[in-house]
Amino acid sequence: MNLSKYNGNYNPFAMNTHSKTKQKTYHQEQHIKFYNSSSWAKLRLITLNEHPLCYICKINNLLVSADTVDHCLVFKDVNDPLASDSHNLYSLCGQCHANLTWYETKNKHKWLTMYQSGATIGDIAKLKYNGYNKLNYVVDADGYYV
C-alpha cells in the first residue's frame, strides 16, 4: 500500500481536524463578537435587573445576588435568535455559573435536540438547572463541586 500521499500537506485526517478547528474558531469568534457588543451589555443589565438573584441558589432556598447571565441553550452566531432571546437567559452567581459550565458541556447537545423537537426553553431550563442541582456532589473547601 502506497502511503506517500499521506505525507506532507495531503492528509485527509489532518484536513478533517483542521476543518473542525476552523469551525470551532469561527464559533468562538462569533461568541466573542456577541459578548463584546453593546446589545449584549444592555440585555445583560436588563436580565440582571429583572432577576437579581441567582436562579440555582433560589432553588436551594438561598438568597445570593446574581452577577452573571447564562444562556440556557448555546447559540451558534450573532444572528442566532437564541443569542438574544430573553427566555434563554438566566441570572446566576459567579460560583454557580463556574460549577455549571462543565456539566453543561456534557449535555448541551441533548438540550438543543430537545429544543429542536419542540420543548420550550423553560422546560429545558428546569431540566438543566434542576438536574445540575440534584446531582450529589461534594463541595470542596472553596465551595466548588468535586
Secondary structure, DSSP 4 states (H G I P E B T S, - for coil): ---GGGSTT--HHHHHHHHHHHHHHHHHHHHHHHHTSHHHHHHHHHHHHH--B-HHHHHTT---B--EEEESS--SSTT-HHHH-GGGEEEE-HHHHHHHHHHHHHHHHHHHHHHHTT--HHHHHIIIIIHHHHS---B-TTS-B-
